[in-house]
Amino acid sequence: MQALQVMSALAQSTRFEVFQRLVDELPQGMASGDLAVATGSSPNTMSAHLAILSRAGLVHSDKVGRTVIYTVDTSKVEELSDFLARACATGKTDDQPARS
């Protein structure tokens, strides 16, 4: 798992919004141009965001004619969530209060 890469990719607000939109659009995905319009980004800026999400393994692209369709892959976030849940549970016992 590339936990830091996943967290870093999603820590930026536009990329997080893109991830959320693509989750909402499962399984069909969205064109990069539509994502740019939906987030108020320029096409060049969206390309940079999608490249970062792709390197983190969070999105995949498929060329359909002249359009590039992006779909989300939630498995990396699921792995990160499982890891964080286990890490938070490690060392806790029933008689130990949770730290705030």
N, C-alpha and C positions, 0 to 999 in steps of 0.2 A: 504494500500500500504506500502511496505517496501522499501521506497526510498533510505535510506542509504545502505541497503543490496544490492540493485540492482546497485547503483552507485559504491559501493566498489567492487562488483564482476566484473564489466566491466572496472574498473580503471586499471587493470593489463593487459599488452599488449597481452599476449598469450590468456587470457580468452576473451578479446575483439575480437581477431582474430578468435577464435573458434566460438563465437557468430555470427560474420559476415559470416563465412563459412557455418554455419548451416542455416542462413537466405537464403544464396544462394542455398542451397540444399533442401529448402522446396519443397514439403512436405515430401520427402522420408527420410531425415536425413543422418547421417554418422555413421559408426562404430567407436568406440573409438580408435581402432588401426590406422585407416585411419586418424583420427584427429591428433593423435600423430605424424605420419609420415609427414602430411601436415604442421604441425607447428614446426617440428624439436624437438619435446619433447620426453622424454622417456615415456613408457606406465604408469609407476608409477606416474610421474609428471602429465601426462594427467588425470589420475584418480583423483588426488587431485584437479585439475582445474575444472573438470566436477562435482565433489562433491560440490564445492563452487557455481558453476552456478546453480546446481540443488537446493541447499538450498535457493538460491535467487529466485527460481521459474522460471528461465530463460530457462532451458532445462528439458526434460523428457527422460527417457530411457525405452527401450523395449528389452527384451531378445528374440533373434531370433536364435534358436539353441544354438550354443556356442558363438554367437556374440551379443554384446550389441550395439544397434542402438540408437543414441541420436538425438532428434529433438528439435528444438527451439520453445519456446512459447513467442511470441512477446508482449503479452498482458501487462506484467509488465512494459516493456519499453514504450509502448503506454500510460499507465497510468502515468508514470513518466513524459513523454513529455507533456501530457495534464496539469499535475500539475504545471510543470515549466512554461509553457506558461501562465497559469492563474496567477501564482505568479508574473511573470514579467509584466503582464498587470495591476495588481492591483494598484490602485492609480494614474495611468496615465490619463491625460486628453489631449484633443486636443491642448491646449495652453501650455502644459508643454513639454520642450525639454527632450529627452531621455538622461539619464546619461551615460557617457562613462566609 
